[in-house]
Amino acid sequence: MTVLPWQPGTTPLMLAPMQGLTNRALRSYFIEHVRPDVIFTEFMRVNTAPAGEYLNAVDRQDIASEQDGVPLVVQLVGHGRVALVSAARVAQEAGAAHINLNMGCPYGRMGGGQTGGGMLRYPDDLAEVIPALREAVNGSFSVKIRTGYDDPDQILSLLPLFESSGVDFLVLHPRTVVQKYDGVADHGVTARVVRETRLPVIANGDIRNAADGGQVLGETGADGLMLGRGAIADPALFLRLRGGANAEPGREERRAELVRYLREILVRYDKLFCGDTQVLNKVKEIIAYLDEPELAKPLKELRRAKTVRAFEAALQGLC
């Protein structure tokens, strides 16, 4: 029997895979401070015509069964049965215990091609890919998916395939691929999927605060939550959902939390990346998810900083 990456009987809170953001340094911060129940790698691109390797050497270095005691799910993005199965085997040989297939990324080739959300444009191919991956993966095998390519009901037609193939759980973002992040996540669809499948469903999308998370769990019956943009903006969201931090922090508390977060990320990124420009570019990707009107001025100064020293000085504006 496959072991899921969370404890039975619990409601897991997962850190979403976000390309360019959830690198091992950021994951380590989350693990140390808020300890998600499950974490994911950034997606690993599968080479469909490899000159010897289906996964590149840099990605392979990030593969493990866990990180600091937290189960780590390796997410693959690609297409074609042979390439995906081969990549899954490579990942397992490198230590992966949990494999996830990205069927939701809406950007670039991942949205308009045959990979990521683009896989939903070729549903007939899925009948070949999904069972083959399930057979090749020894540990848990899951799918992260949108509701459809351009039809929000498409997910319902895919449930029998996922069930018969033995997929272990679904992570559902209730927007279509063509929507990208426009509009709102329709968790009414999440609730319908929960009702119509026996598979565990993890709800993802527009969970920005504790109230959002509680409402999604209550209204959908989902087995857990995956936190992405909301968690990048506020890592304490994990604690707030567990009742371990104020659900609605005051202005000064929020400012202090943010300063501690960004200062520590600077330190961790200085060890992972090379030079002020690269470190600042990566930190500013986090700041892009902060949308708090009362912090508009200090956040603008952080975005304008050209050196780490200038960024650290600008952080004083948040104190």
C-alpha positions as CSV (number, residue, x, y, z in Angstrom):
1,M,0.0,0.0,0.0
2,T,1.3,3.4,-1.0
3,V,2.3,5.7,1.9
4,L,1.0,9.2,1.4
5,P,3.3,12.1,2.2
6,W,1.1,13.1,5.2
7,Q,-0.1,11.4,8.3
8,P,-3.5,9.6,8.0
9,G,-6.3,11.4,9.8
10,T,-4.7,14.8,9.6
11,T,-5.5,17.8,7.4
12,P,-2.2,18.6,5.6
13,L,-1.1,22.1,4.8
14,M,1.3,22.0,1.8
15,L,3.7,24.5,0.4
16,A,3.0,24.9,-3.3
17,P,5.6,24.4,-5.9
18,M,6.3,27.8,-7.4
19,Q,8.9,28.1,-10.2
20,G,11.7,30.5,-9.3
21,L,10.5,30.8,-5.7
22,T,10.3,27.6,-3.7
23,N,14.0,26.8,-4.0
24,R,15.7,24.8,-1.2
25,A,16.7,28.0,0.7
26,L,13.1,29.3,0.8
27,R,11.8,25.8,1.7
28,S,14.3,25.6,4.5
29,Y,13.0,28.9,5.9
30,F,9.4,27.6,5.9
31,I,10.4,24.3,7.5
32,E,12.3,26.0,10.3
33,H,9.7,28.6,11.1
34,V,6.2,27.2,10.1
35,R,6.9,23.5,9.2
36,P,4.5,22.7,6.4
37,D,3.2,19.1,6.4
38,V,4.4,18.6,2.8
39,I,6.7,20.5,0.5
40,F,7.3,20.3,-3.2
41,T,10.2,21.0,-5.4
42,E,10.0,23.6,-8.1
43,F,8.9,21.8,-11.3
44,M,11.6,19.7,-12.9
45,R,11.6,19.9,-16.7
46,V,11.7,16.5,-18.4
47,N,13.8,16.2,-21.5
48,T,11.8,14.4,-24.2
49,A,14.8,13.8,-26.4
50,P,17.7,13.3,-23.9
51,A,21.3,13.1,-24.8
52,G,21.8,10.7,-21.9
53,E,19.6,12.4,-19.2
54,Y,15.9,12.9,-18.7
55,L,16.5,15.2,-15.7
56,N,19.4,17.7,-15.6
57,A,22.1,17.5,-13.0
58,V,21.0,20.6,-11.1
59,D,17.5,19.3,-10.6
60,R,18.8,15.9,-9.6
61,Q,20.7,17.5,-6.7
62,D,17.4,18.8,-5.3
63,I,15.8,15.3,-5.2
64,A,15.2,13.6,-1.9
65,S,12.4,11.8,0.0
66,E,12.3,14.6,2.6
67,Q,13.9,17.9,3.6
68,D,14.8,18.4,7.2
69,G,12.2,15.7,8.2
70,V,9.4,17.1,6.0
71,P,8.2,14.9,3.1
72,L,9.4,16.3,-0.2
73,V,7.3,15.7,-3.4
74,V,9.3,15.9,-6.6
75,Q,7.2,17.6,-9.3
76,L,7.8,16.7,-13.0
77,V,6.7,18.7,-16.0
78,G,6.9,17.3,-19.5
79,H,5.0,15.1,-22.0
80,G,5.2,11.7,-23.6
81,R,5.0,8.4,-21.8
82,V,8.6,7.3,-22.4
83,A,10.1,10.5,-21.3
84,L,7.9,10.9,-18.2
85,V,8.3,7.3,-17.1
86,S,12.0,7.5,-17.6
87,A,12.3,10.7,-15.6
88,A,10.2,9.3,-12.8
89,R,12.6,6.3,-12.6
90,V,15.6,8.7,-12.6
91,A,14.0,10.7,-9.7
92,Q,13.4,7.6,-7.7
93,E,17.0,6.4,-8.2
94,A,18.1,9.8,-6.9
95,G,16.0,9.3,-3.7
96,A,12.4,10.5,-4.5
97,A,9.6,8.8,-2.5
98,H,6.8,11.0,-3.9
99,I,6.3,12.0,-7.5
100,N,3.8,14.7,-8.8
101,L,2.9,15.4,-12.4
102,N,2.3,19.1,-13.2
103,M,-0.9,19.4,-15.3
104,G,-1.6,22.9,-14.3
105,C,1.1,25.4,-15.2
106,P,-0.6,28.0,-17.5
107,Y,2.5,29.9,-18.7
108,G,4.6,29.7,-21.9
109,R,5.0,26.3,-23.4
110,M,3.5,24.8,-20.2
111,G,0.2,26.4,-21.1
112,G,0.0,26.4,-24.8
113,G,2.2,23.4,-25.7
114,Q,2.0,19.8,-24.6
115,T,3.3,20.1,-21.0
116,G,1.9,21.5,-17.8
117,G,-1.6,22.8,-18.3
118,G,-1.1,22.2,-22.0
119,M,-1.5,18.4,-21.3
120,L,-5.2,19.0,-20.9
121,R,-5.4,19.9,-24.6
122,Y,-4.6,16.2,-25.3
123,P,-6.8,14.1,-23.1
124,D,-6.4,11.0,-25.2
125,D,-2.7,11.0,-24.5
126,L,-3.4,11.0,-20.7
127,A,-5.0,7.6,-21.0
128,E,-1.5,6.3,-21.9
129,V,0.6,8.5,-19.7
130,I,-1.2,8.3,-16.3
131,P,-1.4,4.5,-15.9
132,A,2.2,4.2,-17.1
133,L,3.5,6.7,-14.5
134,R,1.5,5.0,-11.8
135,E,3.0,1.7,-12.6
136,A,6.5,3.2,-12.7
137,V,6.3,5.1,-9.4
138,N,6.9,3.0,-6.3
139,G,5.9,5.6,-3.8
140,S,3.0,8.1,-4.0
141,F,2.0,9.4,-7.4
142,S,-0.2,12.5,-7.5
143,V,-1.4,15.1,-10.0
144,K,-1.6,18.9,-9.7
145,I,-4.2,20.0,-12.1
146,R,-6.4,22.9,-13.3
147,T,-10.2,22.3,-13.8
148,G,-9.6,22.1,-17.5
149,Y,-7.9,23.7,-20.4
150,D,-10.8,26.0,-21.3
151,D,-13.7,24.0,-19.9
152,P,-14.1,24.1,-16.1
153,D,-16.0,20.8,-16.2
154,Q,-13.1,18.9,-17.9
155,I,-11.8,17.7,-14.6
156,L,-14.9,15.7,-14.0
157,S,-14.4,13.6,-17.1
158,L,-10.8,12.8,-16.0
159,L,-11.7,11.5,-12.5
160,P,-12.4,7.9,-13.7
161,L,-9.0,7.7,-15.4
162,F,-7.2,9.0,-12.2
163,E,-9.2,6.5,-10.1
164,S,-8.7,3.5,-12.3
165,S,-5.0,4.2,-12.8
166,G,-4.4,4.4,-9.0
167,V,-3.4,8.0,-8.6
168,D,-3.0,8.6,-4.9
169,F,-4.3,12.2,-4.6
170,L,-5.1,15.3,-6.6
171,V,-4.1,18.9,-6.0
172,L,-6.8,21.0,-7.6
173,H,-6.5,24.7,-8.6
174,P,-10.1,25.6,-9.7
175,R,-9.3,27.8,-12.6
176,T,-8.9,26.8,-16.3
177,V,-5.5,27.0,-18.0
178,V,-6.6,29.8,-20.2
179,Q,-7.7,31.9,-17.2
180,K,-4.2,31.8,-15.8
181,Y,-4.7,33.8,-12.6
182,D,-7.6,36.0,-13.8
183,G,-10.9,36.1,-11.9
184,V,-11.3,34.0,-8.8
185,A,-10.7,30.4,-8.0
186,D,-14.0,28.7,-8.1
187,H,-14.0,26.3,-5.1
188,G,-17.5,25.3,-6.0
189,V,-15.8,23.1,-8.6
190,T,-13.5,21.9,-5.9
191,A,-16.5,20.8,-3.8
192,R,-18.0,19.0,-6.7
193,V,-14.8,17.1,-7.4
194,V,-14.6,16.1,-3.7
195,R,-18.1,14.8,-3.9
196,E,-17.5,12.8,-7.1
197,T,-14.2,11.1,-6.4
198,R,-12.9,8.8,-3.7
199,L,-9.4,10.2,-4.1
200,P,-8.1,12.7,-1.5
201,V,-8.3,16.2,-2.9
202,I,-6.0,19.0,-1.8
203,A,-7.5,22.5,-2.5
204,N,-5.3,25.2,-4.0
205,G,-6.0,28.7,-5.1
206,D,-6.8,32.1,-3.6
207,I,-6.1,31.1,0.0
208,R,-4.5,34.3,1.2
209,N,-5.5,34.3,4.9
210,A,-6.8,32.1,7.7
211,A,-10.4,33.0,6.9
212,D,-10.0,31.9,3.3
213,G,-8.5,28.6,4.3
214,G,-11.1,27.8,6.9
215,Q,-13.9,28.7,4.4
216,V,-12.4,26.5,1.6
217,L,-12.0,23.5,3.9
218,G,-15.5,24.0,5.3
219,E,-17.3,24.5,2.0
220,T,-15.5,21.9,-0.1
221,G,-14.7,19.0,2.3
222,A,-11.2,18.9,0.8
223,D,-8.7,16.7,2.6
224,G,-6.1,19.5,2.9
225,L,-4.8,22.8,1.5
226,M,-1.9,23.8,-0.7
227,L,-0.7,27.4,0.0
228,G,1.1,29.3,-2.7
229,R,1.0,33.0,-3.2
230,G,-0.6,33.6,0.1
231,A,2.2,31.8,1.9
232,I,4.9,33.5,0.0
233,A,3.5,36.9,1.1
234,D,2.9,35.6,4.7
235,P,4.7,32.4,5.8
236,A,2.9,32.6,9.1
237,L,-0.3,31.6,7.2
238,F,0.6,28.0,8.1
239,L,0.6,29.0,11.8
240,R,-2.5,31.1,11.5
241,L,-4.5,28.2,10.0
242,R,-3.3,26.0,12.9
243,G,-4.2,28.5,15.5
244,G,-0.6,29.1,16.4
245,A,-0.5,32.8,15.4
246,N,-2.9,35.6,15.2
247,A,-5.4,35.1,12.4
248,E,-5.4,38.8,11.7
249,P,-2.1,40.4,12.9
250,G,-2.0,44.1,13.8
251,R,-0.1,46.5,11.6
252,E,3.0,46.6,13.8
253,E,3.0,42.9,14.3
254,R,2.8,42.3,10.5
255,R,5.6,44.8,9.9
256,A,7.9,43.1,12.4
257,E,7.1,39.6,10.9
258,L,7.9,40.9,7.4
259,V,11.2,42.4,8.4
260,R,12.3,39.2,10.1
261,Y,11.3,37.2,7.1
262,L,13.1,39.3,4.5
263,R,16.2,39.7,6.6
264,E,16.6,36.0,7.1
265,I,15.8,35.3,3.4
266,L,18.7,37.6,2.5
267,V,21.1,35.6,4.6
268,R,19.9,32.3,3.2
269,Y,19.9,33.6,-0.4
270,D,23.5,34.9,0.1
271,K,24.6,31.3,0.6
272,L,22.6,29.9,-2.3
273,F,23.0,32.6,-5.0
274,C,26.0,34.6,-6.3
275,G,26.4,38.4,-5.8
276,D,24.1,41.3,-5.0
277,T,22.2,41.3,-8.3
278,Q,21.2,37.7,-8.2
279,V,20.3,37.8,-4.5
280,L,18.2,40.9,-4.9
281,N,16.4,39.6,-8.0
282,K,15.4,36.5,-6.1
283,V,14.3,38.4,-3.0
284,K,12.3,40.9,-5.1
285,E,10.4,37.9,-6.6
286,I,9.0,37.4,-3.1
287,I,8.2,41.1,-2.7
288,A,6.2,40.9,-5.9
289,Y,3.6,38.9,-3.9
290,L,3.2,41.5,-1.2
291,D,0.1,43.6,-1.9
292,E,-0.6,45.7,1.2
293,P,-1.6,49.3,0.6
294,E,-0.3,50.5,4.0
295,L,3.2,49.2,3.1
296,A,3.2,50.7,-0.4
297,K,5.9,53.3,0.3
298,P,8.5,51.1,2.1
299,L,7.9,48.2,-0.4
300,K,8.6,50.6,-3.3
301,E,11.9,51.5,-1.7
302,L,12.8,47.8,-1.3
303,R,12.0,47.2,-5.0
304,R,14.2,50.2,-6.0
305,A,17.3,48.9,-4.0
306,K,20.3,48.2,-6.2
307,T,22.5,46.6,-3.5
308,V,22.0,44.3,-0.6
309,R,23.2,47.1,1.7
310,A,20.6,49.5,0.2
311,F,17.9,46.8,0.6
312,E,18.8,46.3,4.3
313,A,18.7,50.1,4.8
314,A,15.3,50.2,3.1
315,L,14.0,47.5,5.5
316,Q,14.3,50.0,8.3
317,G,11.4,51.8,6.7
318,L,9.2,48.8,7.6
319,C,10.3,48.8,11.3
